[in-house]
């Protein structure tokens, strides 16, 4: 089973890394489809935007750490981008993710990254954050730090206004190789992606441009 397809009222979910017997879950039969729809409507109500009508097929794919499918799915999501990538992060120390974003920028994708201010500027991993975030700045990817909240704990990648990667996965080596983490990607789900984009933008406008060490 290679994907989960949502067409009209029917929906199924693919879970990478699980036994074959557990690959598909019916969202309709479990009532989750209604819950997802209600959640999306709630997002748009909060953002004062109109929820668009679903189009095409929405595919849900999951991966996990430290099994390796989680990190691979994050990179797959970034590699799929053709127009835009919007990243929200708590800690950002992953050079692998930074390289993938730089490659997207090189192929003409508009990339922007919002990260938690305290964790990346003064937290215990600030040195690794400086290295990874400087990789983005060097290729012209704008980065802003967010300090308007107790913590900026979002961990998402929104691609082309159509696809969302979310879950517990921090953009760090520990999340990829040591921690128990989950990654969920909703492919071709524009209603949900637009809600996440609006959320990202509301944080971005409150951010401060990140500067590499030594810059004033």
N, C-alpha and C positions, 0 to 999 in steps of 0.2 A: 504494500500500500504506500503510495508516494505522496498523497496529499489529502487535505480535508476540504470538501467542497460545500459551499453554502449557495443554494439556488432557491430563490423564493423562501418558502418556510422550512426547507430542509437544510440541516447542517450537520457536518461530522468533523471530528478533530483528529489530526494525526499527531501522535506522540513519538518522536524519535527516541531510540534507545530503550524502548519498552518491548516486552515479548509481543510476538505477532498477534496473539489473542487480545492484546490490550491496545492495539494501534488505533482503533476507531471508536469514538464515543459520539452517540447521537445527542446533539444539543437540543433538538426538538423534544425527544422523548424524556430528557431529564429536566426540561423546563429552563435550561440555560439559555436557549435562544431568546426567549422572552426577556430574561434578565439582562442579557447583553444589549438588546434593543432598548430596554428601559434605561440602562446606564448611559448609552450613547445619547438618548434624548435628554437625559439629565445634564450631560456635559454641555450640550448646545444651549440648553436653557440658561445655564450659568454663564456661558460666554455671550449670551444675547445674539446668537446666530441661528440660522435656520438649518435644521438637519436635512442634508440632501437625501434623495431617494437612492436606495442601493442599486448599483449597476454591476453587471458581470457576475463573476463568482468570487467569493471571499474564501481564502484558504488559510487555515490555521496550522502552524507547525511549531513544535516544541523541541527543545534540546536541554541538556543538563550538564552540570559540572560536578565532580571533576572528570566525568566520563569523556569529555571532549566535544560532545555534540553541541553544548551551549556556546562555547567560543566559536566553533565552526559556523553556527547559525548567525551569530552577530556579524562575522566577516562576510557571510553569504548575503546578508541584508545590505550591507554597505556596498558590496560589489554589484548589486542589482541596480543601483541608482543611475538614472539617466539625466535627471534635471536638478534635484535638490536633496540635501541631507540636513536634517536638524537634529542635533544631539543634545540631550539633557543628561548630566552626569553628577553623581555625588563625588566620588574619587575618580580621577583620570590619570592613571599611571602606565597604561598599556601601550608599549611601543608598537605592538602588533596592530592594535586598533588605530593608532596614530598613522602608521604606514598605510593602512587601508584607506583612511580618510584622505591622506595626501595623494594616493593614487586616483581616488575619485576626483579630487580637485584637478589633477593633471589631465583627466579626460573631459574636463569642462563642466563638472558638476558644481553647483553652488552649495558650499558647505559652511555651516556655522555651528559653534559649540558653546553651550552654557554649562558652567561647572559651579559646585559649591565653593564659596570663597574661603572659609576657614579651613576646610579639609585640605585644599590644594595650595593655599598660601602659607599656612602656619601649622598644619597637621603633621603627624609623624612621617607621612609619605611625601612631604613637600618637595624633597629633592627629586624623587622619581617623577612627581607631577611636573616639575619645572622642565625636565628632560622631554617628557611626552608632549606637553603643551607647546614647548618651543619648536618641536618638530612641525606642529601645525602652523605656527606663526611664520616659520621660514618659507612655507609654500603659499602664504597669503590667506590662510583660513582664519577668520576672525574668531576670537575666544573672549567670552565675558564671564566674570566671576559674579556670583549671586550671594548677597549677604542680607537680603530683605526678610529672611525667614530664619527660624532656629537652625534648620539645616535645609539645604536644597538637595532633597533625597531622591529626585527623579532619576531613572536609569532607562532612558529610551532613545531610540533612533527612529525618526520619521522620514520616509523616503518618497520623493516625488508626489507628496500629498495623497498617497494611495496606500502605503504600507507602513505598519508600525511594529517595531521590536520593543518589547517591554519585559518585565520580570525582575528578579532579585539581583541579576548579574551586574556587578560593578565592572568598569572598564579597567581591570587590573590583572596582573599575572596571578595573584592569589585567587581571584574569582574563577579564572580559567583552569587552574591546575590543583588548587588545594581545597577550596571551599565547596560545600554542597550548595549549588545554585540552580536556578531555573531561568530559561529564556523562552519567551513566547513571541512568535511573529505572526501577525495578521496580514497576509498578502492580499492585495487588491481589495482593500476595505476602506474606500474613500471617506465614508461617513465618520468612522472611528479615527482615521488619519487626520482629517480636518479638525476634529476635536482636540487631538494631541498637538497639532500645529498651533491652534489658538492658545492652548495652555503654554506651549513653549514660547510663543511670542510675548505672552503676558509676563513671563519671567525675563526674557531677553531685554525688554525695554527697561527693566529695573537693574540691569547688570552694569558692571564697570569693565572697560576694556582691559584684558590681561596683557601684561608687558613682561617680556623675558627679563631675566636677571641682568642687571647693569643698565637697563633702559630707564629713562626718566619720563 
